[in-house]
Amino acid sequence: MKAARILSVTIMLFTLALGSLATSACTSTADNSASSTNGGSGSGGGY
């Protein structure tokens, strides 16, 4: 029973991390394309 709970928590954390990573990647891509459109290098994320 304890192993099942640990596994459940591990899967939940992995899913959250994956979602966060995907969101971060999408934001980074959007920033890069906006930066490129404005004549920037695109590698700095528009900062």
N, C-alpha and C positions, 0 to 999 in steps of 0.2 A: 504493500500500500504506500509506504514511504517512497519507494523508488518511482512509483507512478506519479506521485505529486512532484517529485524533483524533475522528472521528465516533462511533465506538463508545464512547469515554470520555465524550464530551459527552452522549450519550444515557443512559449509565449514571448520570452525575451528575444529569441532569435528572430521571430516574426516582427517584433517592434523595431529591432535594429535594422532589419532588411527594409522595412517601410521608411524608416528615417533616412537610410542611405539612398533609397530610390528618390525620395523627395529632394534630398540634397543634390543629387546628380541632375535632376530636372531643373532645379533652381540655378545651378552652376551653368548648365547649357544655355538657359535663357539669358543669364547675365553675359555670357560670352558672346552670344549672337547679338545682343543689344550693343555691347561694347564694340564689336566689329562694325556694326552698322554706323556707329558714331565716329568711326575712324580710329578707334583704339586698337590695341594689339589683340585684344580678345583673350589674352592669357591671364589678365589680372582680375577678371570677373567684373570689370567696370568700376573698380575702386580707384 
